[in-house]
Amino acid sequence: MDDIVKKVVSGDVRAVARLIRDIDDGIPEVRDILKKLYPHTGKAYVIGITGAPGVGKSTLVDQMVAHLREQGKTVGVLAVDPTSPFSGGAILGDRVRMQRHSMDNGVFIRSMATRGHFGGLTQSTRSAIDVLDAMGKDYILVETVGVGQDEVDVVKSAHTTVIVVIPGMGDDIQAIKAGILEAGDIFVINKAEREGADKTLADLRLMLDMDQKKYEGGRWKPPILKTEAVFDRGVVELLEEIEKHRKYLEDTYGTLVPRRSKDKVREELYDMVKARLIEEVMGRLTETGEFDKAVEDIVAGKTDPYTACDRLVLPKIEPHQDSTA
């Protein structure tokens, strides 16, 4: 175990790839490795790239990686792909688009499966962020699967969250829903050469202006940028805005505290505890056959799902009664 930790911290690509694979596969032993890696985290700058399917997130990330490498920065990319209905693994479409960086030792690209998790990030993705952080990457770009307004989970793990939309396709309306608006630190209108880009920009600006009080007192007001990622237009400007947001965070908090602020740590720990409880309780119920028995009883009309749920869960969480009482 200590050997794996040393290899990851020294930047061993094979060790990192194997560890992230084991994390994605849910191998229990990785928890102890992650515990030892955690003290080595907290140095990378994490950028979340999110938006609806088809807005060109992968192309944008690909161009961002190229420019960061020109600046001499090392980059980790986690592309959260839709889960394959056949294998349960990531479809890997994003990694195919970033193929030109595959031979660059300064870039590590990994696709993570959502496994049906809505909200953009799974616990395994958060753990993979820590691994790439411990590996020593300067920047970690997390591209999430794109499920619309629900996809705000990335905010919990990113320093800067970039919301990508395109003209048309209803994205101008979708983007200004409260959930997405709250999540974004920077808005990008990609494929800006298309008709309707100016209208989308106007709609976003109107919504931000309507919430003007929120940005009073020097608080960060999200900029809106136009890009044409496929032609590498506007990407440099996007990276400049990301650096401005980074400086804003450093000036406001002193360090890159926001990723580990009390509220974010609380949310991440809550999600981790919830996942751990589900894993433990479901493991026991499956081993004992209680879960399958409850399913059969519901189908046979012997009980209802609510009663069955209480009978399965409550005995596992209620404190044991003193037998002498």
C-alpha contacts under 8 A as a table, 3 or more apart, distances in Angstrom:
res1	aa1	res2	aa2	distance
1	M	4	I	5.19
1	M	5	V	6.41
1	M	33	I	6.40
2	D	5	V	5.04
2	D	6	K	6.19
2	D	33	I	7.89
3	D	6	K	5.15
3	D	7	K	6.21
4	I	7	K	5.07
4	I	8	V	6.17
4	I	15	A	6.60
4	I	33	I	7.70
5	V	8	V	5.21
5	V	9	V	6.18
5	V	33	I	6.63
5	V	36	K	7.05
5	V	37	L	6.35
6	K	9	V	5.22
6	K	10	S	6.08
7	K	10	S	5.10
7	K	11	G	6.34
7	K	12	D	5.18
7	K	15	A	6.28
7	K	16	V	7.94
8	V	11	G	5.14
8	V	12	D	5.40
8	V	13	V	7.54
8	V	15	A	6.03
8	V	16	V	5.62
8	V	131	V	7.45
8	V	134	A	6.95
8	V	135	M	5.31
9	V	12	D	7.54
9	V	37	L	7.87
9	V	40	H	7.53
9	V	134	A	5.54
9	V	135	M	4.70
9	V	136	G	6.85
10	S	135	M	6.52
10	S	136	G	7.89
11	G	16	V	7.61
11	G	135	M	4.91
11	G	136	G	6.73
12	D	15	A	5.44
12	D	16	V	6.29
12	D	135	M	7.79
13	V	16	V	5.12
13	V	17	A	6.06
13	V	108	F	7.67
14	R	17	A	5.06
14	R	18	R	6.15
15	A	18	R	5.23
15	A	19	L	6.12
16	V	19	L	5.10
16	V	20	I	6.13
16	V	131	V	7.13
16	V	132	L	7.68
16	V	135	M	7.66
17	A	20	I	5.31
17	A	21	R	6.13
17	A	110	R	7.97
18	R	21	R	5.05
18	R	22	D	6.20
19	L	22	D	5.07
19	L	23	I	6.17
19	L	30	V	7.31
20	I	23	I	4.88
20	I	24	D	6.11
20	I	128	A	5.88
20	I	131	V	7.58
21	R	24	D	5.10
21	R	25	D	6.14
22	D	25	D	4.97
22	D	26	G	6.11
22	D	27	I	5.34
22	D	30	V	6.92
23	I	26	G	5.12
23	I	27	I	6.13
23	I	30	V	6.45
23	I	124	S	5.81
23	I	127	S	7.41
23	I	128	A	7.41
24	D	27	I	7.91
24	D	112	M	6.93
24	D	113	A	7.39
24	D	124	S	5.64
24	D	125	T	7.88
26	G	124	S	7.94
27	I	30	V	6.06
28	P	31	R	6.12
29	E	32	D	6.07
29	E	33	I	7.28
30	V	33	I	5.04
30	V	34	L	6.14
31	R	34	L	5.08
31	R	35	K	6.23
32	D	35	K	5.11
32	D	36	K	6.58
33	I	36	K	5.28
33	I	37	L	6.24
34	L	37	L	4.93
34	L	38	Y	6.03
34	L	127	S	7.46
34	L	130	D	7.98
34	L	131	V	7.59
35	K	38	Y	5.42
35	K	39	P	7.94
36	K	39	P	6.71
37	L	40	H	5.49
37	L	41	T	7.03
37	L	130	D	7.71
37	L	131	V	7.14
37	L	134	A	6.34
38	Y	41	T	5.35
38	Y	130	D	6.88
38	Y	134	A	7.36
40	H	133	D	7.55
40	H	134	A	4.97
41	T	44	A	7.50
41	T	130	D	6.01
41	T	131	V	7.82
41	T	133	D	5.25
41	T	134	A	4.84
42	G	133	D	6.74
42	G	134	A	7.94
43	K	133	D	6.54
43	K	136	G	7.63
43	K	138	D	7.36
44	A	133	D	5.30
44	A	136	G	7.11
44	A	137	K	5.95
44	A	138	D	4.86
44	A	139	Y	5.40
44	A	140	I	6.66
45	Y	138	D	6.24
45	Y	139	Y	4.81
45	Y	140	I	6.17
45	Y	158	A	7.87
45	Y	159	H	6.62
46	V	139	Y	5.89
46	V	140	I	4.75
46	V	141	L	6.04
46	V	142	V	7.36
46	V	157	S	7.35
46	V	158	A	4.83
46	V	159	H	5.37
46	V	160	T	6.77
47	I	139	Y	7.42
47	I	140	I	6.17
47	I	141	L	4.92
47	I	142	V	6.16
47	I	158	A	5.30
47	I	159	H	6.00
47	I	160	T	4.97
47	I	161	T	5.83
47	I	162	V	7.36
48	G	141	L	5.97
48	G	142	V	4.81
48	G	143	E	6.08
48	G	144	T	7.50
48	G	154	V	5.96
48	G	155	V	7.17
48	G	157	S	7.96
48	G	158	A	5.47
48	G	159	H	7.71
48	G	160	T	6.22
48	G	161	T	4.55
48	G	162	V	5.92
49	I	57	K	6.89
49	I	61	V	7.80
49	I	141	L	7.07
49	I	142	V	5.97
49	I	143	E	4.73
49	I	144	T	6.42
49	I	161	T	6.12
49	I	162	V	4.91
49	I	163	I	6.22
49	I	164	V	7.17
50	T	57	K	7.15
50	T	143	E	5.98
50	T	144	T	5.32
50	T	145	V	7.32
50	T	146	G	6.06
50	T	151	E	7.45
50	T	154	V	7.87
50	T	161	T	7.53
50	T	162	V	6.27
50	T	163	I	5.17
50	T	164	V	6.07
51	G	55	V	6.89
51	G	57	K	7.37
51	G	144	T	7.67
51	G	145	V	7.91
51	G	146	G	5.00
51	G	147	V	7.41
51	G	148	G	6.43
51	G	151	E	7.83
51	G	163	I	5.52
51	G	164	V	4.90
51	G	165	V	6.16
52	A	55	V	6.24
52	A	145	V	7.87
52	A	146	G	4.38
52	A	147	V	5.86
52	A	148	G	5.28
52	A	164	V	7.60
52	A	165	V	7.07
52	A	171	D	7.58
53	P	56	G	7.81
53	P	145	V	7.25
53	P	146	G	5.23
53	P	147	V	7.25
54	G	57	K	7.62
55	V	164	V	6.58
55	V	165	V	5.76
55	V	166	I	5.66
55	V	190	N	6.67
55	V	191	K	7.65
56	G	59	T	5.40
56	G	60	L	6.22
56	G	164	V	7.97
56	G	190	N	6.93
56	G	191	K	7.70
56	G	229	A	7.39
57	K	60	L	5.07
57	K	61	V	6.09
57	K	143	E	7.11
57	K	164	V	6.89
58	S	61	V	5.05
58	S	62	D	6.04
58	S	94	D	5.83
58	S	97	R	6.76
58	S	98	M	7.49
58	S	143	E	7.37
59	T	62	D	4.99
59	T	63	Q	6.35
59	T	97	R	7.00
59	T	98	M	7.72
59	T	229	A	5.97
59	T	230	V	6.32
60	L	63	Q	5.27
60	L	64	M	6.19
60	L	229	A	5.04
60	L	230	V	7.50
60	L	235	V	7.37
61	V	64	M	4.93
61	V	65	V	6.13
61	V	141	L	7.45
61	V	143	E	7.65
62	D	65	V	5.28
62	D	66	A	6.47
62	D	97	R	7.54
62	D	98	M	5.60
63	Q	66	A	5.06
63	Q	67	H	6.41
63	Q	229	A	6.84
63	Q	232	D	6.46
63	Q	235	V	6.90
64	M	67	H	5.27
64	M	68	L	6.15
64	M	235	V	6.46
64	M	236	V	7.80
64	M	239	L	7.34
65	V	68	L	5.14
65	V	69	R	6.10
65	V	75	V	6.75
65	V	107	V	7.95
66	A	69	R	5.25
66	A	70	E	6.36
66	A	101	H	8.00
67	H	70	E	4.97
67	H	71	Q	6.50
67	H	236	V	7.26
68	L	71	Q	5.08
68	L	72	G	6.57
68	L	73	K	5.43
68	L	74	T	7.45
68	L	75	V	7.46
69	R	72	G	4.89
69	R	73	K	5.14
69	R	74	T	6.45
69	R	75	V	7.48
69	R	106	G	7.51
70	E	73	K	7.44
73	K	106	G	7.67
73	K	137	K	7.96
73	K	138	D	5.98
73	K	139	Y	7.32
74	T	106	G	4.86
74	T	107	V	6.04
74	T	137	K	5.19
74	T	138	D	5.20
74	T	139	Y	6.46
75	V	106	G	6.33
75	V	107	V	4.90
75	V	108	F	6.49
75	V	137	K	5.45
75	V	138	D	6.00
75	V	139	Y	4.88
75	V	140	I	5.73
75	V	141	L	7.44
76	G	107	V	5.69
76	G	108	F	4.70
76	G	109	I	5.94
76	G	132	L	6.36
76	G	137	K	6.08
76	G	138	D	7.99
76	G	139	Y	6.24
76	G	140	I	4.56
76	G	141	L	6.20
77	V	107	V	7.59
77	V	108	F	6.09
77	V	109	I	4.62
77	V	110	R	6.21
77	V	140	I	5.69
77	V	141	L	4.79
77	V	142	V	5.95
77	V	143	E	7.57
78	L	109	I	6.09
78	L	110	R	5.10
78	L	111	S	5.73
78	L	112	M	6.70
78	L	125	T	7.56
78	L	128	A	7.91
78	L	129	I	7.75
78	L	140	I	7.50
78	L	141	L	6.27
78	L	142	V	4.84
78	L	143	E	6.21
79	A	94	D	6.30
79	A	95	R	7.27
79	A	109	I	7.63
79	A	110	R	6.26
79	A	111	S	4.65
79	A	112	M	6.05
79	A	142	V	5.99
79	A	143	E	4.76
79	A	144	T	6.23
79	A	145	V	7.61
80	V	90	A	7.67
80	V	111	S	5.72
80	V	112	M	4.69
80	V	113	A	5.86
80	V	114	T	6.27
80	V	120	G	7.51
80	V	121	L	7.33
80	V	125	T	7.73
80	V	142	V	7.44
80	V	143	E	6.00
80	V	144	T	4.87
80	V	145	V	5.30
81	D	90	A	5.29
81	D	91	I	6.15
81	D	92	L	6.41
81	D	93	G	7.30
81	D	94	D	7.20
81	D	111	S	6.26
81	D	112	M	5.90
81	D	113	A	5.31
81	D	114	T	6.21
81	D	144	T	7.21
81	D	145	V	5.40
82	P	90	A	6.02
82	P	91	I	6.40
82	P	113	A	6.06
82	P	114	T	5.63
82	P	115	R	7.42
82	P	116	G	7.75
82	P	145	V	6.21
83	T	88	G	5.59
83	T	89	G	5.45
83	T	90	A	4.87
83	T	91	I	6.29
83	T	113	A	5.05
83	T	114	T	5.43
83	T	115	R	5.17
83	T	116	G	6.65
84	S	87	S	5.60
84	S	88	G	4.99
84	S	89	G	5.39
84	S	90	A	5.79
84	S	91	I	5.56
84	S	113	A	7.97
85	P	88	G	5.77
88	G	113	A	7.48
88	G	115	R	6.49
89	G	112	M	7.73
89	G	113	A	5.43
89	G	115	R	7.47
90	A	111	S	6.28
90	A	112	M	5.76
90	A	113	A	4.22
90	A	114	T	7.35
91	I	113	A	7.69
92	L	95	R	5.38
92	L	96	V	6.58
92	L	111	S	5.85
93	G	96	V	5.35
93	G	97	R	6.76
94	D	97	R	5.27
94	D	98	M	6.67
94	D	111	S	7.27
95	R	98	M	5.16
95	R	99	Q	6.36
95	R	109	I	6.93
95	R	110	R	7.05
95	R	111	S	6.49
96	V	99	Q	5.27
98	M	101	H	6.02
98	M	102	S	7.29
99	Q	102	S	5.27
100	R	103	M	7.26
101	H	104	D	5.32
101	H	107	V	6.60
102	S	105	N	7.99
102	S	107	V	7.31
102	S	108	F	7.65
102	S	109	I	7.45
104	D	107	V	5.56
105	N	108	F	7.28
112	M	124	S	7.99
112	M	125	T	6.70
114	T	117	H	5.25
114	T	118	F	7.58
114	T	120	G	7.54
114	T	121	L	7.09
114	T	122	T	6.39
114	T	145	V	7.70
117	H	120	G	7.16
117	H	121	L	7.24
117	H	122	T	6.40
118	F	121	L	7.42
118	F	147	V	7.22
118	F	150	D	6.90
118	F	151	E	7.01
119	G	147	V	7.42
119	G	150	D	5.16
119	G	151	E	4.23
119	G	152	V	5.93
119	G	153	D	5.13
119	G	154	V	7.78
120	G	144	T	5.30
120	G	145	V	5.95
120	G	146	G	6.85
120	G	147	V	7.18
120	G	150	D	7.62
120	G	151	E	4.83
120	G	152	V	6.74
120	G	153	D	5.64
120	G	154	V	6.28
121	L	125	T	6.06
121	L	126	R	7.22
121	L	144	T	6.89
121	L	153	D	5.88
121	L	154	V	6.12
122	T	125	T	5.21
122	T	126	R	6.66
123	Q	126	R	5.09
123	Q	127	S	6.27
123	Q	271	D	7.62
123	Q	272	M	6.85
123	Q	275	A	7.90
124	S	127	S	5.04
124	S	128	A	6.11
125	T	128	A	4.93
125	T	129	I	6.24
126	R	129	I	5.09
126	R	130	D	6.60
126	R	157	S	6.88
127	S	130	D	5.13
127	S	131	V	6.40
128	A	131	V	4.92
128	A	132	L	6.29
129	I	132	L	5.28
129	I	133	D	6.06
129	I	140	I	7.21
130	D	133	D	4.89
130	D	134	A	6.06
131	V	134	A	5.11
131	V	135	M	6.06
132	L	135	M	4.79
132	L	136	G	6.58
132	L	137	K	6.04
132	L	140	I	7.31
133	D	136	G	5.39
133	D	137	K	5.68
133	D	138	D	7.78
133	D	140	I	7.56
134	A	137	K	7.62
137	K	140	I	6.75
142	V	154	V	7.86
144	T	151	E	7.89
144	T	154	V	7.48
146	G	151	E	6.57
147	V	150	D	6.32
147	V	151	E	5.72
148	G	151	E	5.71
148	G	174	Q	7.32
148	G	180	I	7.86
149	Q	152	V	7.00
149	Q	174	Q	7.41
149	Q	175	A	7.84
149	Q	177	K	7.09
149	Q	179	G	5.72
149	Q	180	I	5.48
150	D	153	D	7.88
150	D	179	G	7.34
150	D	180	I	7.97
151	E	154	V	7.19
151	E	180	I	7.65
152	V	155	V	5.85
152	V	179	G	7.17
152	V	180	I	6.72
152	V	183	A	5.89
153	D	156	K	5.72
153	D	157	S	7.60
154	V	157	S	5.51
154	V	158	A	6.06
154	V	161	T	7.33
155	V	158	A	5.26
155	V	159	H	7.47
155	V	160	T	7.69
155	V	161	T	6.21
155	V	183	A	6.31
156	K	259	R	7.00
156	K	264	K	5.63
156	K	267	E	7.37
156	K	268	E	7.10
157	S	259	R	6.03
157	S	264	K	7.76
158	A	161	T	6.24
158	A	259	R	6.33
159	H	246	R	7.62
159	H	256	L	7.59
159	H	258	P	6.55
159	H	259	R	5.79
160	T	185	D	6.02
160	T	186	I	7.74
160	T	242	I	6.89
160	T	245	H	7.06
160	T	246	R	7.44
161	T	183	A	6.92
161	T	184	G	5.41
161	T	185	D	5.25
161	T	186	I	6.54
162	V	184	G	5.78
162	V	185	D	6.02
162	V	186	I	4.85
162	V	187	F	5.82
162	V	188	V	7.03
163	I	180	I	7.71
163	I	183	A	7.91
163	I	184	G	5.58
163	I	185	D	7.68
163	I	186	I	6.29
163	I	187	F	4.90
163	I	188	V	6.09
164	V	187	F	6.08
164	V	188	V	4.77
164	V	189	I	5.99
164	V	190	N	6.57
165	V	171	D	5.85
165	V	172	D	6.98
165	V	175	A	6.84
165	V	187	F	7.69
165	V	188	V	6.21
165	V	189	I	5.01
165	V	190	N	6.09
166	I	169	M	7.58
166	I	171	D	6.20
166	I	172	D	7.19
166	I	189	I	5.15
166	I	190	N	5.14
166	I	191	K	5.98
166	I	192	A	6.97
166	I	197	A	7.25
166	I	200	T	7.84
167	P	170	G	7.79
167	P	171	D	6.73
167	P	172	D	6.49
167	P	189	I	7.13
167	P	190	N	7.81
167	P	191	K	7.35
167	P	192	A	6.97
167	P	194	R	6.46
167	P	195	E	6.74
167	P	196	G	5.13
167	P	197	A	4.92
167	P	199	K	7.89
167	P	200	T	6.05
168	G	171	D	6.18
168	G	172	D	6.74
168	G	195	E	7.84
168	G	196	G	6.40
169	M	172	D	7.79
170	G	173	I	5.41
170	G	174	Q	6.15
171	D	174	Q	4.69
171	D	175	A	5.61
172	D	175	A	5.40
172	D	176	I	6.78
172	D	200	T	5.05
172	D	203	D	6.93
172	D	204	L	7.45
173	I	176	I	5.63
173	I	177	K	7.09
173	I	203	D	8.00
174	Q	177	K	5.71
175	A	180	I	6.03
175	A	181	L	6.76
175	A	204	L	7.69
176	I	180	I	6.63
176	I	181	L	5.63
176	I	203	D	7.67
176	I	204	L	6.29
176	I	207	M	6.69
177	K	180	I	5.76
177	K	181	L	6.09
178	A	181	L	5.00
178	A	182	E	6.02
179	G	182	E	5.38
179	G	183	A	6.45
180	I	183	A	5.03
180	I	184	G	6.42
181	L	184	G	5.66
184	G	187	F	6.47
184	G	222	P	6.94
185	D	220	W	7.77
185	D	221	K	7.48
185	D	222	P	4.96
185	D	223	P	7.62
185	D	245	H	7.77
186	I	222	P	4.85
186	I	223	P	5.39
186	I	224	I	6.31
186	I	225	L	7.86
186	I	241	E	7.70
186	I	242	I	7.73
187	F	222	P	6.70
187	F	223	P	6.22
187	F	224	I	4.71
187	F	225	L	6.23
188	V	224	I	5.80
188	V	225	L	4.82
188	V	226	K	5.76
188	V	227	T	6.75
189	I	192	A	5.98
189	I	197	A	7.03
189	I	200	T	7.66
189	I	201	L	7.35
189	I	224	I	7.39
189	I	225	L	6.07
189	I	226	K	4.75
189	I	227	T	6.07
190	N	226	K	5.95
190	N	227	T	4.68
190	N	228	E	5.49
190	N	229	A	6.67
191	K	194	R	5.99
191	K	226	K	7.88
191	K	227	T	6.25
191	K	228	E	4.77
191	K	229	A	6.95
191	K	230	V	7.96
192	A	195	E	7.71
192	A	197	A	5.38
192	A	226	K	5.70
192	A	227	T	5.76
192	A	228	E	5.75
193	E	197	A	7.27
193	E	228	E	6.84
194	R	197	A	6.28
195	E	198	D	7.96
196	G	199	K	5.21
196	G	200	T	6.31
197	A	200	T	5.17
197	A	201	L	6.23
198	D	201	L	5.03
198	D	202	A	6.12
199	K	202	A	5.01
199	K	203	D	6.11
200	T	203	D	5.09
200	T	204	L	6.25
201	L	204	L	5.24
201	L	205	R	6.09
201	L	224	I	7.02
202	A	205	R	5.09
202	A	206	L	6.03
203	D	206	L	5.16
203	D	207	M	6.36
204	L	207	M	5.21
204	L	208	L	6.28
204	L	224	I	7.73
205	R	208	L	5.11
205	R	209	D	6.02
205	R	224	I	7.55
206	L	209	D	5.06
206	L	210	M	6.12
207	M	210	M	5.11
207	M	211	D	6.63
208	L	211	D	5.25
208	L	212	Q	6.43
208	L	221	K	7.91
208	L	222	P	7.92
209	D	212	Q	4.88
211	D	214	K	5.74
211	D	215	Y	7.54
212	Q	215	Y	5.52
212	Q	216	E	6.82
213	K	216	E	5.29
214	K	219	R	7.45
215	Y	218	G	6.61
215	Y	219	R	4.71
215	Y	220	W	6.10
215	Y	221	K	5.65
216	E	219	R	5.85
220	W	245	H	7.67
220	W	248	Y	7.45
223	P	241	E	7.76
225	L	234	G	7.50
225	L	237	E	7.97
225	L	238	L	7.07
226	K	234	G	6.33
227	T	232	D	7.74
227	T	233	R	5.50
227	T	234	G	4.46
227	T	235	V	6.42
228	E	231	F	5.56
228	E	232	D	6.09
228	E	233	R	4.95
228	E	234	G	6.51
228	E	235	V	7.94
229	A	232	D	4.68
229	A	233	R	5.88
229	A	234	G	7.34
229	A	235	V	6.76
230	V	233	R	7.75
232	D	235	V	6.04
233	R	236	V	7.60
234	G	237	E	5.21
234	G	238	L	6.29
235	V	238	L	4.96
235	V	239	L	6.38
236	V	239	L	5.20
236	V	240	E	6.29
237	E	240	E	4.97
237	E	241	E	6.33
238	L	241	E	5.15
238	L	242	I	6.28
239	L	242	I	4.95
239	L	243	E	6.26
240	E	243	E	5.11
240	E	244	K	6.31
241	E	244	K	4.88
241	E	245	H	6.24
242	I	245	H	5.07
242	I	246	R	6.18
243	E	246	R	4.87
243	E	247	K	6.18
244	K	247	K	5.11
244	K	248	Y	6.16
245	H	248	Y	4.88
245	H	249	L	6.24
246	R	249	L	5.15
246	R	250	E	6.23
246	R	256	L	7.98
247	K	250	E	4.99
247	K	251	D	5.95
248	Y	251	D	5.12
248	Y	252	T	5.97
249	L	252	T	5.06
249	L	253	Y	5.79
249	L	254	G	7.41
249	L	255	T	7.29
249	L	256	L	6.52
249	L	258	P	7.55
250	E	253	Y	5.36
250	E	254	G	4.75
250	E	255	T	4.87
250	E	256	L	5.89
251	D	254	G	5.48
251	D	255	T	7.72
253	Y	256	L	6.95
253	Y	257	V	6.30
253	Y	258	P	7.56
254	G	257	V	7.56
256	L	259	R	6.79
257	V	260	R	5.32
257	V	261	S	5.64
258	P	261	S	4.78
258	P	264	K	7.45
259	R	264	K	6.48
259	R	265	V	7.81
260	R	264	K	5.96
260	R	265	V	5.58
261	S	264	K	5.32
261	S	265	V	6.04
262	K	265	V	5.19
262	K	266	R	5.96
263	D	266	R	5.06
263	D	267	E	6.27
264	K	267	E	5.12
264	K	268	E	6.10
265	V	268	E	5.09
265	V	269	L	5.93
266	R	269	L	5.21
266	R	270	Y	5.98
267	E	270	Y	5.01
267	E	271	D	6.24
268	E	271	D	5.18
268	E	272	M	6.13
269	L	272	M	4.90
269	L	273	V	6.00
270	Y	273	V	5.21
270	Y	274	K	6.11
271	D	274	K	5.07
271	D	275	A	6.12
272	M	275	A	5.17
272	M	276	R	6.08
273	V	276	R	5.02
273	V	277	L	6.06
274	K	277	L	5.20
274	K	278	I	6.23
275	A	278	I	5.20
275	A	279	E	6.09
276	R	279	E	5.05
276	R	280	E	6.13
277	L	280	E	5.16
277	L	281	V	5.89
278	I	281	V	5.32
278	I	282	M	5.70
279	E	282	M	5.48
279	E	283	G	5.89
280	E	283	G	5.11
280	E	284	R	6.39
281	V	284	R	5.29
281	V	285	L	6.20
281	V	313	V	7.63
281	V	316	K	7.21
282	M	285	L	5.01
282	M	286	T	5.93
283	G	286	T	5.29
283	G	287	E	6.15
284	R	287	E	5.13
284	R	288	T	6.17
285	L	288	T	5.37
285	L	289	G	6.05
285	L	290	E	5.23
285	L	291	F	5.34
285	L	312	L	7.50
286	T	289	G	5.17
286	T	290	E	6.56
286	T	291	F	5.82
286	T	292	D	7.29
287	E	290	E	7.91
288	T	291	F	7.87
289	G	292	D	5.46
289	G	293	K	6.21
290	E	293	K	5.07
290	E	294	A	6.16
290	E	312	L	7.32
291	F	294	A	5.13
291	F	295	V	6.36
291	F	312	L	7.37
292	D	295	V	5.03
292	D	296	E	6.31
293	K	296	E	5.13
293	K	297	D	6.24
294	A	297	D	5.06
294	A	298	I	6.24
294	A	308	A	6.04
295	V	298	I	5.26
295	V	299	V	6.26
296	E	299	V	5.14
296	E	300	A	6.07
297	D	300	A	5.06
297	D	301	G	6.16
297	D	302	K	5.05
297	D	303	T	5.93
298	I	301	G	5.10
298	I	302	K	5.88
298	I	303	T	5.17
298	I	304	D	5.58
298	I	305	P	6.40
298	I	308	A	7.73
299	V	302	K	7.69
300	A	303	T	7.94
301	G	304	D	7.18
303	T	307	T	6.72
303	T	308	A	6.69
304	D	307	T	5.55
304	D	308	A	6.17
305	P	308	A	4.99
305	P	309	C	5.94
306	Y	309	C	5.11
306	Y	310	D	6.34
307	T	310	D	5.17
307	T	311	R	6.22
308	A	311	R	5.14
308	A	312	L	6.20
309	C	312	L	5.17
309	C	313	V	6.04
310	D	313	V	5.30
310	D	314	L	5.44
311	R	314	L	6.00
311	R	315	P	6.84
312	L	315	P	6.74
312	L	316	K	7.37
313	V	316	K	5.37
313	V	317	I	6.66
314	L	317	I	5.32
314	L	318	E	5.77
315	P	318	E	5.46
321	Q	325	A	7.66
322	D	325	A	5.39
